């Protein structure tokens, strides 16, 4: 079985986790001028999106803590968070992000080429196998890695 896609996921996630280390709770919520989200939001968003891309289309259960969809799904922001919402701590987000690639590997090993119900992204690209969904997740995480890296610089955390 080819494990290179899972190895890439591990590599990309470890890069992201490296950028999240040492971020205190106050800095995690800071939103640089001209932006709409925080490091905490980007972290939770990465978790939610990979959960959906890896597990939903193939029919596997997603592990989404209470409130995560409302707080971190596409189109949300800290300003749209329900007042009653309890934001995840950075420690909790880091733990979830650390554990997620192993669950993806366990759930999708040997299933990457299965045909699933096609999904067309907002940019018009259609995905129809778990491998394609994970490749999109890698691209997505790379974009948010760059945002987190920029926020660290803008917040003086580098």
URURUR-V92021 format. One line per field, one symbol per residue. ss: DSSP state (H for helix, E for strand, L for the rest). phi: phi as a letter, one per 20 degrees, with the letter a starting at -180 (. if undefined). Layout:
ss = ???
phi = ???
//
This chain:
ss = LLLHHHHHHHHHHHHHHHHHLLLLHHHHHLLLLLLLLLHHHHHHHHHHHHHHHHHHLLLLLLLLLLLHHHHHLLLLLHHHLLLLLLLLLHHHHHHHHHHHHHHHHHHHLLLLLLEEEEEELLLLLEEEEHHHHHHHHHHHHHHHHHHHHHHHHHLLLL
phi = .fdffffffgfffffffffefnefffffefdggnddcdfffgfffgffffgfffdffenefeddggnfffecfgnebgfefggffdffffffffffffefgfffgffdgmcfefecgfcdffeneedbcggffffffffgffffgfffffggffemde
//
